[in-house]
Amino acid sequence: MRLKKVEIQSKTILKTKDKITQMTSYIGTYGEKALHRELKWQLEPTGEYHEVQVGKYIADIKIGAEITEIQTKSFHKIRDKLDAFLPDHKVTIVYPLAHEKLLLWSDGPGGDVIRERRSPRRGSFYDAFWELYQIRGRLTDANLRLRLMLLNVNERRAPNDRRRKKYTIIETELRSFYDELVLNSAEDYQQLIPDGLGEHFTTKDFSAASGINIRNSCLALNVLNHVGAIVRIGKQGRQYLYEKAQL
């Protein structure tokens, strides 16, 4: 799967950050982190439709019958929320994924940066499969779509004496947008099938082609099979054998 860089003007992000500062008193807290906040203002820059009560839940953004939820992790925690929203609303889950991280170490929360380096790891859309697996039973709902966003981010770290690790992540901040993938149909999910696979393939083949480990490849194939992007056609030895669905 080839990635295509998305050009976003840095002025847009700076303007959004200024607006966040100006509107702090307007925003409900709800344990909101910087990345979640910045994306919400990027997606709906007026603030008029933020934090809307829908039944017993709060929607991040609600415009008419359309709801946008920004979920940075732990998709299992929004299953009940989705079950409440989906019957009567079009729901978009925005899932930010770190493509490139600039690691910033400080001498404490809000302190000066004392060291920085770029993480050698590069994230990809394949990193989404663990979370997608948590809500796989809802992925085929006609009212649900996913927006996977690859972002370049700053990851701020500070000393932590209470745990084994010397440092803990205190904040993740948006630096720039890299790429985006919208998933709304089986055809869309087929974009997550890596190039180089033969007509028939196993978990091991998928792992080799995508560069992700066997465990995550198992999750990926489970999700792709569930949404109808691939078809399980039998076994090759002890492994299931798949092929791309003809849509």
KESEKOL-415883 format. One line per 4 residues: number of its first residue (from 1); their letters; for each residue y, x, z of N, C-alpha, C. Coordinates in nm, 4 decimals, padded with zeros to 6 digits. Last residue first. Layout:
residues N
NUM) A) Y:X:Z:Y:X:Z:Y:X:Z; ...
end
This chain:
residues 247
247) LQAK) -00.7853:-01.5603:-00.5640:-00.6915:-01.6689:-00.5323:-00.6163:-01.7159:-00.6559; -01.0603:-01.4170:-00.4577:-01.0013:-01.4554:-00.5855:-00.9153:-01.5782:-00.5635; -01.0568:-01.1741:-00.1975:-01.0699:-01.3135:-00.2400:-01.0008:-01.3362:-00.3739; -01.2231:-00.8641:-00.2047:-01.0948:-00.9332:-00.2105:-01.1158:-01.0749:-00.2629
243) EYLY) -01.5164:-00.8380:00.0015:-01.4476:-00.8229:-00.1260:-01.3170:-00.9009:-00.1200; -01.7376:-00.6668:00.2346:-01.6299:-00.7595:00.1980:-01.5868:-00.7368:00.0539; -02.0072:-00.6408:00.4574:-01.9521:-00.6046:00.3266:-01.8528:-00.7122:00.2841; -02.0812:-00.5096:00.7806:-02.0472:-00.6209:00.6928:-01.9828:-00.5676:00.5649
239) QRGQ) -02.3349:-00.2637:00.8471:-02.1944:-00.3025:00.8355:-02.1777:-00.4236:00.7453; -02.5874:-00.1706:00.8404:-02.5503:-00.2453:00.9606:-02.4056:-00.2935:00.9569; -02.6336:-00.2015:00.5027:-02.6889:-00.1413:00.6226:-02.6546:-00.2282:00.7420; -02.4092:-00.4162:00.4255:-02.4527:-00.2885:00.3687:-02.5026:-00.2056:00.4869
235) KGIR) -02.4124:-00.7723:00.3889:-02.4169:-00.6502:00.4687:-02.4579:-00.5309:00.3841; -02.1845:-01.0227:00.2700:-02.3168:-00.9781:00.3112:-02.3079:-00.8546:00.3964; -01.9280:-01.0995:00.2169:-02.0305:-01.1339:00.1180:-02.1711:-01.0892:00.1571; -01.6274:-01.2251:00.3263:-01.7464:-01.1513:00.3708:-01.8640:-01.1943:00.2840
231) VIAG) -01.3227:-01.1922:00.1576:-01.4424:-01.2738:00.1790:-01.5558:-01.1828:00.2242; -00.9655:-01.1957:00.2195:-01.0900:-01.1308:00.1788:-01.2057:-01.2240:00.2113; -00.7816:-01.3894:00.2827:-00.7403:-01.2825:00.1913:-00.8600:-01.2039:00.1385; -00.8268:-01.5864:00.4721:-00.8731:-01.6083:00.3356:-00.8305:-01.5039:00.2354
227) VHNL) -00.7759:-01.5470:00.7358:-00.6691:-01.6118:00.6588:-00.7075:-01.6314:00.5118; -01.0136:-01.4193:00.8175:-00.9766:-01.5488:00.8755:-00.8726:-01.6211:00.7909; -01.0064:-01.1777:00.6814:-01.1122:-01.2733:00.6505:-01.0742:-01.4133:00.6995; -00.7894:-01.0597:00.8082:-00.7831:-01.0841:00.6637:-00.8891:-01.1836:00.6195
223) VNLA) -00.8914:-01.0420:01.0744:-00.7717:-01.1210:01.0437:-00.7679:-01.1572:00.8952; -01.1130:-00.8731:01.0337:-01.1315:-01.0035:01.0964:-01.0146:-01.0953:01.0631; -00.9888:-00.6485:00.9317:-01.0789:-00.7241:00.8445:-01.1079:-00.8625:00.9019; -00.8442:-00.5689:01.1607:-00.7762:-00.5992:01.0348:-00.8635:-00.6860:00.9452
219) LCSN) -01.0454:-00.5151:01.3464:-00.9498:-00.6225:01.3728:-00.8817:-00.6672:01.2433; -01.1636:-00.2964:01.2142:-01.2432:-00.4162:01.2444:-01.1524:-00.5367:01.2687; -00.9502:-00.1199:01.2198:-00.9975:-00.1692:01.0901:-01.0835:-00.2934:01.1077; -00.9388:-00.0589:01.4883:-00.8306:-00.1395:01.4304:-00.8661:-00.1927:01.2922
215) RINI) -01.1822:00.0887:01.5001:-01.1587:-00.0285:01.5859:-01.0507:-00.1181:01.5276; -01.1447:00.2989:01.3169:-01.2486:00.1985:01.2939:-01.2225:00.0720:01.3752; -00.7898:00.3667:01.2536:-00.9227:00.3933:01.3078:-01.0182:00.2755:01.2869; -00.6203:00.4009:00.9348:-00.6283:00.3531:01.0726:-00.7716:00.3677:01.1221
211) GSAA) -00.6079:00.4639:00.6681:-00.5687:00.5674:00.7630:-00.5674:00.5207:00.9071; -00.6916:00.3077:00.4596:-00.5679:00.2693:00.5285:-00.5174:00.3767:00.6240; -00.9293:00.4216:00.3675:-00.8220:00.3923:00.2721:-00.6882:00.3660:00.3396; -01.0878:00.4446:00.5983:-01.0559:00.5643:00.5198:-00.9370:00.5408:00.4276
207) SFDK) -01.1055:00.1749:00.6774:-01.0470:00.2755:00.7658:-01.0030:00.3991:00.6879; -01.2435:00.0650:00.4638:-01.1071:00.0195:00.4919:-01.0348:00.1217:00.5791; -01.4903:00.1945:00.4923:-01.4111:00.2146:00.3704:-01.2648:00.1778:00.3942; -01.5693:00.0905:00.7404:-01.5505:00.2349:00.7253:-01.4656:00.2660:00.6023
203) TTFH) -01.5978:-00.1781:00.6775:-01.4967:-00.1374:00.7751:-01.4656:00.0109:00.7607; -01.6552:-00.1813:00.3178:-01.6940:-00.1985:00.4573:-01.5763:-00.1622:00.5474; -01.6348:-00.3452:-00.0049:-01.5973:-00.2431:00.0925:-01.6407:-00.2831:00.2329; -01.6243:-00.3831:-00.3583:-01.6853:-00.4200:-00.2310:-01.6588:-00.3085:-00.1308
199) EGLG) -01.4546:-00.2525:-00.5338:-01.4664:-00.3979:-00.5421:-01.5255:-00.4547:-00.4134; -01.2914:00.0028:-00.3302:-01.3736:-00.0453:-00.4400:-01.3794:-00.1972:-00.4403; -00.9552:00.0949:-00.2482:-01.0823:00.0336:-00.2110:-01.1591:-00.0082:-00.3356; -00.7111:00.1822:-00.3409:-00.8207:00.2777:-00.3383:-00.9531:00.2209:-00.2926
195) DPIL) -00.4674:00.0319:-00.1236:-00.5108:00.0785:-00.2550:-00.6303:00.1724:-00.2377; -00.5407:-00.2038:00.1444:-00.4940:-00.0750:00.0911:-00.5443:-00.0461:-00.0487; -00.4137:-00.5137:00.2024:-00.5372:-00.4479:00.1579:-00.4968:-00.3171:00.0914; -00.1784:-00.6352:00.2460:-00.2242:-00.5455:00.3512:-00.3603:-00.4837:00.3194
191) QQYD) -00.1465:-00.8154:00.0471:-00.0650:-00.6944:00.0379:-00.1047:-00.5907:00.1433; -00.2894:-01.0311:00.1287:-00.3588:-00.9356:00.0428:-00.2770:-00.8086:00.0186; -00.1065:-01.1885:00.2571:-00.1904:-01.1005:00.3398:-00.2666:-00.9995:00.2550; -00.0095:-01.3324:00.0372:00.0778:-01.2388:00.1091:-00.0046:-01.1391:00.1904
187) EASN) -00.2323:-01.4883:-00.0243:-00.1842:-01.3894:-00.1214:-00.0938:-01.2858:-00.0552; -00.2393:-01.6549:00.1972:-00.3480:-01.5585:00.1783:-00.3072:-01.4499:00.0789; 00.0985:-01.6705:00.3293:-00.0144:-01.7224:00.2535:-00.1218:-01.6154:00.2439; 00.2975:-01.5417:00.4552:00.3052:-01.6877:00.4587:00.1866:-01.7529:00.3882
183) LVLE) 00.4631:-01.2685:00.5575:00.3275:-01.3207:00.5457:00.3305:-01.4713:00.5643; 00.6739:-01.0164:00.4438:00.6649:-01.1560:00.4860:00.5244:-01.2069:00.4575; 00.7832:-00.7042:00.5404:00.6751:-00.7748:00.4728:00.6672:-00.9152:00.5308; 01.0192:-00.4381:00.5044:00.9831:-00.5695:00.5575:00.8724:-00.6312:00.4739
179) DYFS) 01.1658:-00.1235:00.6098:01.0934:-00.2089:00.5163:01.0568:-00.3400:00.5848; 01.3828:-00.0138:00.7692:01.3091:00.0645:00.6700:01.2411:-00.0241:00.5655; 01.6953:-00.0232:00.9392:01.5814:-00.0948:00.8825:01.5149:-00.0080:00.7757; 01.7950:00.1808:01.2223:01.8096:00.1328:01.0845:01.6833:00.0578:01.0438
175) RLET) 01.7944:00.1662:01.5065:01.8777:00.2641:01.4364:01.9014:00.2212:01.2914; 01.7558:-00.0229:01.7970:01.7549:-00.0233:01.6512:01.8481:00.0832:01.5955; 01.5965:00.1093:02.0845:01.7183:00.0639:02.0170:01.7035:00.0742:01.8656; 01.4305:00.0626:02.3829:01.4128:00.0925:02.2410:01.5290:00.0297:02.1664
171) EIIT) 01.4177:00.1957:02.7140:01.4810:00.1111:02.6130:01.4427:00.1581:02.4732; 01.2570:00.3434:02.8830:01.3500:00.2483:02.9449:01.4155:00.1559:02.8431; 00.9486:00.4833:02.9310:01.0375:00.4294:02.8282:01.1276:00.3240:02.8923; 00.9275:00.7514:03.1681:00.8938:00.6166:03.1269:00.9930:00.5698:03.0211
167) YKKR) 00.7844:01.0690:03.2593:00.8913:00.9880:03.2009:00.8388:00.8492:03.1662; 00.5572:01.1632:03.3765:00.6851:01.2127:03.4271:00.8016:01.1287:03.3773; 00.2863:00.9584:03.4729:00.3719:01.0107:03.3672:00.5066:01.0521:03.4243; 00.2015:00.8486:03.7125:00.1512:00.9789:03.6723:00.2403:01.0424:03.5656
163) RRDN) 00.4856:00.7004:03.8837:00.3617:00.6976:03.8055:00.3189:00.8393:03.7710; 00.7209:00.7388:04.0137:00.6251:00.6456:04.0745:00.4916:00.6416:04.0011; 00.9117:00.8858:03.8912:00.8351:00.9525:03.9970:00.7245:00.8648:04.0541; 01.0334:00.9268:03.5884:00.9642:00.8230:03.6645:00.8739:00.8908:03.7664
159) PARR) 01.3199:00.9876:03.3807:01.2193:01.0313:03.4784:01.1608:00.9145:03.5565; 01.3347:00.8092:03.0638:01.3975:00.8605:03.1861:01.2883:00.9012:03.2845; 01.3985:00.7563:02.7147:01.3069:00.7823:02.8250:01.3828:00.8416:02.9433; 01.4439:00.5592:02.4280:01.5047:00.6277:02.5411:01.4062:00.6379:02.6576
155) ENVN) 01.4042:00.5773:02.0981:01.3260:00.5426:02.2170:01.3777:00.6249:02.3345; 01.5536:00.4425:01.8174:01.5685:00.5390:01.9256:01.4853:00.4899:02.0428; 01.3921:00.3699:01.4998:01.4455:00.3363:01.6317:01.4705:00.4609:01.7164; 01.3474:00.2056:01.2014:01.3698:00.3375:01.2602:01.4442:00.3142:01.3912
151) LLML) 01.1055:-00.0507:01.1380:01.2373:-00.0058:01.1811:01.2341:00.1421:01.2191; 00.9584:-00.3034:00.9594:00.9468:-00.1620:00.9929:01.0871:-00.1081:01.0200; 00.8730:-00.6254:01.0380:00.9866:-00.5379:01.0089:00.9565:-00.3956:01.0542; 00.7155:-00.9072:00.9265:00.6906:-00.7762:00.9847:00.8037:-00.6844:00.9416
147) RLRL) 00.7268:-01.2303:00.9795:00.8120:-01.1277:00.9173:00.7866:-00.9969:00.9913; 00.5105:-01.5050:00.9198:00.5367:-01.3805:00.9909:00.6338:-01.2948:00.9099; 00.5040:-01.8611:00.9631:00.5103:-01.7415:00.8804:00.5469:-01.6222:00.9678; 00.3753:-02.1896:00.9979:00.3974:-02.0571:01.0556:00.4072:-01.9501:00.9478
143) NADT) 00.3006:-02.4335:00.9004:00.4361:-02.4217:00.9537:00.4693:-02.2837:01.0084; 00.0340:-02.4190:00.8353:00.1309:-02.4267:00.7256:00.2748:-02.4097:00.7732; -00.1727:-02.1913:00.9982:-00.0902:-02.3118:01.0126:00.0195:-02.3099:00.9060; -00.3099:-01.9582:00.9971:-00.3225:-02.0419:00.8775:-00.2437:-02.1729:00.8893
139) LRGR) -00.2712:-01.8452:01.2479:-00.2107:-01.7802:01.1311:-00.2156:-01.8661:01.0054; -00.3982:-01.9335:01.4706:-00.2774:-02.0068:01.4309:-00.2161:-01.9536:01.3009; -00.6053:-01.7671:01.5293:-00.6355:-01.9082:01.5109:-00.5177:-01.9910:01.4642; -00.4839:-01.5203:01.5779:-00.5481:-01.5429:01.4476:-00.5791:-01.6900:01.4224
135) IQYL) -00.3372:-01.4021:01.7751:-00.3008:-01.5402:01.7379:-00.3692:-01.5810:01.6073; -00.4442:-01.1493:01.8050:-00.4272:-01.2305:01.9256:-00.3932:-01.3763:01.8940; -00.4256:-01.0354:01.5541:-00.5580:-01.0778:01.6009:-00.5461:-01.1707:01.7217; -00.1638:-00.9547:01.5530:-00.2034:-01.0685:01.4689:-00.3385:-01.1242:01.5124
131) EWFA) -00.1824:-00.7287:01.7201:-00.1118:-00.8478:01.7666:-00.1483:-00.9705:01.6832; -00.3370:-00.5584:01.5575:-00.3785:-00.5875:01.6946:-00.3129:-00.7154:01.7451; -00.1921:-00.5394:01.3136:-00.3165:-00.6159:01.3195:-00.3609:-00.6475:01.4615; 00.0322:-00.3818:01.2859:00.0511:-00.5200:01.3303:-00.0803:-00.5919:01.3598
127) DYFS) -00.0140:-00.1398:01.1737:-00.0038:-00.1429:01.3195:00.0080:-00.2857:01.3738; 00.0113:-00.1746:00.9045:-00.1229:-00.1842:00.9601:-00.1207:-00.1900:01.1129; 00.2715:-00.1107:00.8474:00.2393:-00.2516:00.8667:00.0995:-00.2706:00.9251; 00.3285:00.1914:01.0434:00.3099:00.1166:00.9190:00.2790:-00.0292:00.9513
123) GRRP) 00.4909:00.4885:01.1778:00.4276:00.3577:01.1885:00.4172:00.2898:01.0530; 00.4283:00.8225:01.2038:00.4977:00.7231:01.1232:00.4218:00.5910:01.1310; 00.4688:01.0871:01.4383:00.3945:00.9707:01.3913:00.4837:00.8781:01.3096; 00.6353:01.2783:01.5423:00.5700:01.3069:01.4136:00.4965:01.1862:01.3562
119) SRRE) 00.9535:01.1877:01.6673:00.8088:01.1739:01.6798:00.7447:01.2028:01.5445; 01.2150:01.4159:01.7059:01.1570:01.3080:01.6254:01.0062:01.3050:01.6465; 01.3854:01.4702:02.0177:01.3033:01.5163:01.9059:01.2504:01.3951:01.8306; 01.6029:01.5825:02.2820:01.5609:01.4854:02.1815:01.4725:01.5523:02.0773
115) RIVD) 01.7492:01.5978:02.6069:01.6585:01.6526:02.5064:01.6251:01.5434:02.4062; 01.9355:01.4727:02.7579:01.9163:01.6156:02.7834:01.8231:01.6812:02.6812; 02.1803:01.2295:02.7597:02.0612:01.2762:02.6895:02.0507:01.4273:02.7076; 02.2977:01.1065:03.0769:02.3172:01.1817:02.9535:02.1830:01.2220:02.8925
111) GGPG) 02.1953:00.7776:03.2021:02.2405:00.9152:03.2111:02.2549:00.9818:03.0758; 02.0851:00.5297:03.2005:02.2293:00.5377:03.1768:02.2843:00.6787:03.1819; 01.8325:00.6464:03.4088:01.8852:00.5301:03.3365:02.0364:00.5363:03.3236; 01.8225:01.0112:03.3731:01.8107:00.8884:03.4504:01.8637:00.7714:03.3700
107) DSWL) 01.8521:01.2133:03.2002:01.8302:01.2516:03.3394:01.8237:01.1316:03.4323; 01.6593:01.1383:02.9004:01.7828:01.1446:02.9793:01.7493:01.1834:03.1222; 01.5324:01.1910:02.5768:01.5088:01.2037:02.7208:01.6431:01.2152:02.7925; 01.4474:01.0220:02.2943:01.5635:01.0704:02.3686:01.5305:01.0725:02.5178
103) LLKE) 01.2983:01.0312:01.9841:01.2727:01.0282:02.1278:01.3876:01.0952:02.2011; 01.3067:00.8334:01.7174:01.3794:00.9470:01.7712:01.3675:00.9365:01.9224; 01.0475:00.7186:01.5116:01.1087:00.7179:01.6437:01.1837:00.8475:01.6686; 00.9821:00.5119:01.2349:01.0169:00.6461:01.2810:01.0888:00.6343:01.4151
99) HALP) 00.8781:00.2477:01.2615:00.8360:00.3376:01.1535:00.8593:00.4823:01.1947; 00.7841:00.0097:01.4877:00.8550:00.1374:01.4757:00.7961:00.2200:01.3624; 00.8252:-00.3292:01.4111:00.7322:-00.2173:01.4252:00.8095:-00.0878:01.4042; 00.8963:-00.6632:01.5070:00.9458:-00.5294:01.4741:00.8409:-00.4226:01.5048
95) YVIT) 00.8317:-00.9678:01.3885:00.7617:-00.8644:01.4655:00.8123:-00.7270:01.4234; 00.9206:-01.2945:01.4043:00.9701:-01.1639:01.3605:00.9059:-01.0579:01.4503; 00.7829:-01.5887:01.3095:00.7727:-01.4837:01.4099:00.8194:-01.3535:01.3466; 00.9075:-01.9011:01.2387:00.8969:-01.7638:01.1880:00.8885:-01.6694:01.3063
91) VKHD) 00.8170:-02.2346:01.1968:00.8333:-02.1239:01.2914:00.8127:-01.9906:01.2194; 00.9197:-02.5564:01.1568:00.8843:-02.4366:01.0817:00.9160:-02.3174:01.1713; 00.8007:-02.8092:01.3827:00.9000:-02.7111:01.3387:00.8382:-02.6068:01.2471; 00.6046:-02.9729:01.4919:00.7290:-03.0363:01.4470:00.8323:-02.9403:01.3899
87) PLFA) 00.3777:-02.8148:01.5577:00.3609:-02.9495:01.5007:00.4876:-03.0085:01.4385; 00.4841:-02.5624:01.6667:00.4344:-02.5750:01.5289:00.4170:-02.7184:01.4768; 00.5594:-02.5623:01.9432:00.6592:-02.5628:01.8361:00.6033:-02.6076:01.7008; 00.3300:-02.5610:02.1022:00.4327:-02.6612:02.1268:00.5288:-02.6743:02.0088
83) DLKD) 00.1900:-02.3462:02.0039:00.1244:-02.4769:02.0016:00.2245:-02.5892:02.0247; 00.3731:-02.1431:02.0649:00.3468:-02.1788:01.9253:00.2831:-02.3171:01.9150; 00.3432:-02.1443:02.3440:00.4740:-02.1733:02.2841:00.4575:-02.2153:02.1383; 00.0806:-02.0625:02.3697:00.1190:-02.1971:02.4146:00.2524:-02.2397:02.3544
79) RIKH) 00.1046:-01.7976:02.2610:00.0136:-01.8979:02.2041:00.0543:-02.0397:02.2422; 00.2514:-01.5895:02.3580:00.3262:-01.6971:02.2896:00.2342:-01.8025:02.2292; 00.0879:-01.3976:02.4667:00.1748:-01.4705:02.5579:00.2495:-01.5853:02.4913; -00.0347:-01.2665:02.2633:-00.1159:-01.3639:02.3362:-00.0296:-01.4496:02.4293
75) FSKT) 00.1448:-01.0762:02.1740:00.1419:-01.2045:02.1054:00.0597:-01.3095:02.1807; 00.2704:-00.8274:02.2770:00.1996:-00.9274:02.3587:00.1996:-01.0665:02.2958; 00.5965:-00.7536:02.1320:00.4595:-00.7194:02.1723:00.3956:-00.8415:02.2373; 00.8276:-00.8610:02.0312:00.8112:-00.7161:02.0187:00.6714:-00.6691:02.0590
71) QIET) 00.9246:-01.1300:01.8575:00.8212:-01.0890:01.9516:00.7922:-00.9407:01.9321; 01.1439:-01.3787:01.8047:01.1331:-01.2331:01.7927:01.0364:-01.1863:01.9004; 01.1292:-01.6776:01.6311:01.0914:-01.6103:01.7553:01.0766:-01.4612:01.7271; 01.3058:-01.9378:01.4938:01.2717:-01.7967:01.4789:01.2454:-01.7382:01.6161
67) IEAG) 01.2657:-02.2614:01.3585:01.2710:-02.1765:01.4774:01.2336:-02.0340:01.4397; 01.4027:-02.5441:01.2079:01.3465:-02.4103:01.1882:01.3723:-02.3236:01.3114; 01.5319:-02.7818:01.2049:01.3900:-02.7855:01.2421:01.3224:-02.6504:01.2245; 01.8368:-02.6446:01.2954:01.7689:-02.7637:01.2469:01.6252:-02.7656:01.2977
63) IKID) 01.7677:-02.3439:01.4156:01.8636:-02.4050:01.3243:01.7946:-02.5242:01.2593; 01.7211:-02.1365:01.6813:01.6803:-02.2663:01.6261:01.7942:-02.3229:01.5440; 01.5980:-01.8476:01.8300:01.6944:-01.9027:01.7340:01.6389:-02.0360:01.6844; 01.4263:-01.8485:02.0544:01.5249:-01.7416:02.0343:01.6372:-01.7880:01.9421
59) AIYK) 01.3721:-02.1381:02.2481:01.3570:-02.0722:02.1183:01.4642:-01.9648:02.1047; 01.2174:-02.2088:02.5482:01.3428:-02.1632:02.4897:01.3118:-02.0925:02.3575; 01.0293:-02.5058:02.6496:01.0429:-02.3662:02.6077:01.1834:-02.3380:02.5531; 00.9874:-02.7697:02.6909:00.9944:-02.6857:02.8111:01.0128:-02.5386:02.7784
55) GVQV) 01.1805:-02.8696:02.4202:01.0824:-02.9112:02.5193:01.0976:-02.8250:02.6439; 01.3764:-02.6182:02.3580:01.2892:-02.7048:02.2781:01.1745:-02.7469:02.3698; 01.6955:-02.4797:02.3876:01.5860:-02.5463:02.4594:01.5102:-02.6369:02.3633; 01.7860:-02.1765:02.2369:01.7923:-02.3228:02.2305:01.6700:-02.3822:02.3005
51) EHYE) 01.8974:-01.9067:02.1864:01.8468:-01.9561:02.3148:01.8592:-02.1082:02.3250; 02.1501:-01.9463:01.9296:02.0641:-01.8633:02.0135:02.0180:-01.9403:02.1379; 02.3339:-02.0543:01.7569:02.1993:-02.1128:01.7586:02.1000:-02.0296:01.8403; 02.5676:-01.9103:01.7741:02.5726:-02.0550:01.7993:02.4340:-02.1153:01.8195
47) GTPE) 02.5732:-01.6503:01.6962:02.5384:-01.6777:01.8351:02.5293:-01.8256:01.8683; 02.6196:-01.5557:01.4417:02.7242:-01.6349:01.5060:02.6988:-01.6551:01.6553; 02.4065:-01.4137:01.3207:02.5214:-01.3391:01.3743:02.6280:-01.4225:01.4439; 02.0912:-01.3986:01.3214:02.1831:-01.5125:01.3345:02.3101:-01.4609:01.4011
43) LQWK) 01.9824:-01.1476:01.2750:01.9243:-01.2637:01.2069:02.0143:-01.3861:01.2121; 02.1340:-00.9771:01.4355:02.1215:-00.9494:01.2921:02.0764:-01.0744:01.2166; 02.0904:-01.0910:01.6839:02.2254:-01.0975:01.6273:02.2267:-01.0604:01.4798; 01.8180:-01.0302:01.7112:01.8631:-01.1698:01.7170:02.0016:-01.1853:01.6562
39) LERH) 01.8196:-00.7536:01.7081:01.7577:-00.8267:01.5974:01.8036:-00.9721:01.5945; 01.9457:-00.7020:01.9535:02.0069:-00.6579:01.8282:01.9498:-00.7327:01.7080; 01.7612:-00.8131:02.1394:01.8985:-00.8618:02.1310:01.9611:-00.8278:01.9959; 01.5340:-00.6539:02.1002:01.5257:-00.7988:02.0831:01.6644:-00.8572:02.0605
35) LAKE) 01.6429:-00.4064:02.1744:01.5933:-00.4284:02.0385:01.5850:-00.5768:02.0070; 01.7154:-00.4460:02.4510:01.8148:-00.4137:02.3484:01.7659:-00.4452:02.2075; 01.5593:-00.7375:02.6091:01.5770:-00.5950:02.5857:01.6692:-00.5722:02.4658; 01.5838:-00.9991:02.8480:01.6017:-00.9542:02.7102:01.6293:-00.8048:02.7018
31) GYTG) 01.5224:-01.1699:03.0557:01.4588:-01.0387:03.0506:01.4757:-00.9705:02.9158; 01.6947:-01.3871:03.0253:01.5540:-01.4046:02.9915:01.4817:-01.2704:02.9794; 01.9911:-01.4234:02.9814:01.9219:-01.2963:03.0029:01.7765:-01.3052:02.9590; 02.1943:-01.5721:02.7292:02.1065:-01.5869:02.8443:02.0252:-01.4601:02.8598
27) IYST) 02.5140:-01.4719:02.6216:02.3701:-01.4613:02.6023:02.2976:-01.4860:02.7338; 02.7768:-01.4743:02.6953:02.7256:-01.5921:02.6257:02.5731:-01.5930:02.6232; 02.8410:-01.2328:02.7968:02.8431:-01.3449:02.8895:02.7832:-01.4705:02.8278; 02.8304:-01.0751:02.5627:02.7302:-01.0578:02.6676:02.7246:-01.1778:02.7610
23) MQTI) 02.9874:-01.0600:02.3388:02.9286:-01.1886:02.3719:02.8279:-01.1819:02.4854; 03.0724:-00.7996:02.3004:03.1733:-00.9024:02.3213:03.1138:-01.0315:02.3764; 02.8285:-00.6706:02.2555:02.9100:-00.6343:02.3712:03.0092:-00.7440:02.4048; 02.7537:-00.7917:02.0162:02.6681:-00.8044:02.1336:02.7489:-00.7765:02.2597
19) KDKT) 02.9542:-00.7014:01.8491:02.9505:-00.8431:01.8817:02.8637:-00.8679:02.0041; 02.8885:-00.4335:01.8316:03.0178:-00.4706:01.8877:03.0160:-00.6160:01.9332; 02.6418:-00.4579:01.7030:02.6453:-00.4044:01.8388:02.7774:-00.4379:01.9071; 02.7279:-00.5542:01.4540:02.6443:-00.6376:01.5376:02.6479:-00.5897:01.6816
15) KLIT) 02.8655:-00.3332:01.3619:02.9388:-00.4567:01.3839:02.8608:-00.5490:01.4758; 02.6528:-00.1557:01.3370:02.7598:-00.1270:01.4318:02.8387:-00.2525:01.4647; 02.5092:-00.2825:01.1344:02.4481:-00.2643:01.2649:02.5552:-00.2379:01.3691; 02.6932:-00.2694:00.9266:02.6429:-00.3988:00.9695:02.5848:-00.3890:01.1086
11) KSQI) 02.7284:00.0012:00.8887:02.8415:-00.0747:00.9410:02.7949:-00.2101:00.9937; 02.4991:00.0824:00.7609:02.5106:00.1122:00.9032:02.6253:00.0346:00.9662; 02.3392:-00.1348:00.5364:02.4602:-00.0609:00.5691:02.4712:-00.0404:00.7196; 02.0116:-00.0791:00.4449:02.1001:-00.1650:00.5232:02.2224:-00.0829:00.5612
7) EVKK) 01.7581:-00.0627:00.2170:01.8887:-00.0051:00.2498:01.9729:-00.1094:00.3225; 01.4232:-00.0113:00.2594:01.5262:-00.1143:00.2557:01.6577:-00.0524:00.3002; 01.1685:00.1466:00.0722:01.2753:00.1567:00.1714:01.3814:00.0490:00.1500; 00.8476:00.0445:00.0460:00.9737:00.0480:-00.0269:01.0873:00.0442:00.0729
3) LRM) 00.5184:00.1677:00.0389:00.6324:00.1190:00.1139:00.7600:00.1380:00.0338; 00.2093:00.0702:-00.0956:00.3296:00.1512:-00.1082:00.4432:00.0862:-00.0306; -00.1195:00.0849:00.0000:00.0000:00.0000:00.0000:00.1234:00.0877:00.0000
end
